[in-house]
């Protein structure tokens, strides 16, 4: 029974850590827009 409680606690803690990292990785406020920056052209293989 103790093992089951520990596993559940670790799963909940892991889920909270995943959600925290996902919230910081992706901007949930929508203030930042995705922008594609154009760099130098790739060299051709001719």
C-alpha positions in Angstrom: 0.0 0.0 0.0 2.9 2.4 0.8 4.5 1.7 -2.6 1.2 2.5 -4.4 1.0 5.8 -2.5 4.6 6.7 -3.4 4.1 5.9 -7.1 0.9 8.0 -7.2 2.8 10.9 -5.4 5.7 10.7 -7.9 3.3 10.6 -10.8 1.5 13.7 -9.6 4.8 15.5 -8.9 6.1 14.6 -12.4 2.9 15.8 -14.0 3.2 19.1 -12.2 6.8 19.5 -13.3 5.9 18.7 -16.9 3.1 21.3 -16.9 5.4 23.9 -15.4 8.0 23.3 -18.1 5.4 23.3 -20.8 4.0 26.6 -19.5 7.4 28.3 -19.6 8.4 26.8 -23.0 5.2 27.9 -24.8 3.9 31.4 -24.2 0.3 30.9 -23.0 -0.5 34.6 -22.9 -0.4 35.0 -26.7 1.7 38.1 -26.5 4.5 36.6 -28.6 3.9 35.6 -32.1 5.9 33.0 -34.1 8.1 34.7 -36.6 10.2 33.0 -39.3 13.5 34.9 -39.8 15.0 34.7 -43.3 18.7 34.2 -43.3 21.2 33.8 -46.0 20.3 31.6 -48.9 21.6 28.0 -48.9 24.3 27.3 -51.5 23.1 25.5 -54.6 24.5 22.1 -55.5 25.1 22.9 -59.2 
